[in-house]
Amino acid sequence: MHRLSLNTHQKMEMLDITQMVRQVVAQEGIQEGIAVIYSPHTTAAITVNENWDADVVHDVLLFLRQTIPTRYPGFRHQEGNSDSHIMVNLMGSSATVIIEHGALMLGQWQGIFFCEFDGPRERQFWVQLVGQ
């Protein structure tokens, strides 16, 4: 397993980590298998989405901000970041990507994103490769 680190700079952002995952696959020499990319944080998610047009990331974050309020009557979590926890539940803490001929099998416009919902922070994500 590979533990990779990154720094986030905003309360909410999506960072393209595709190249970092590709480097792990190349380093390990996996030709056929899967890569599991996992966030060990309760307020940060992993997802696959379009990485060609930055407006997609903008629109996803805008929708999440407008749909899930920071403060909501009845929220009881003392840290005040219940919204971040809810966003992770919606987005998911991991993604699995097929590896074929030593390459991540992503669609033409797809990338792997680390989604920060309670930053800025120093974060980790883990990559586990299964295959040969």
HELIX and SHEET records of a PDB file:
HELIX    1   1 THR A   18  GLU A   28  1                                  11    
HELIX    2   2 ALA A   54  THR A   67  1                                  14    
HELIX    3   3 SER A   82  MET A   91  1                                  10    
SHEET    1   A 5 HIS A   2  ASN A   7  0                                        
SHEET    2   A 5 GLU A 122  GLY A 131 -1                                        
SHEET    3   A 5 GLU A  32  TYR A  38 -1                                        
SHEET    4   A 5 SER A  94  GLU A 100 -1                                        
SHEET    5   A 5 ALA A 103  LEU A 104 -1                                        
SHEET    1   B 3 GLU A  13  ASP A  16  0                                        
SHEET    2   B 3 GLN A 110  GLU A 116 -1                                        
SHEET    3   B 3 ALA A  44  GLU A  50 -1                                        
END                                                                             
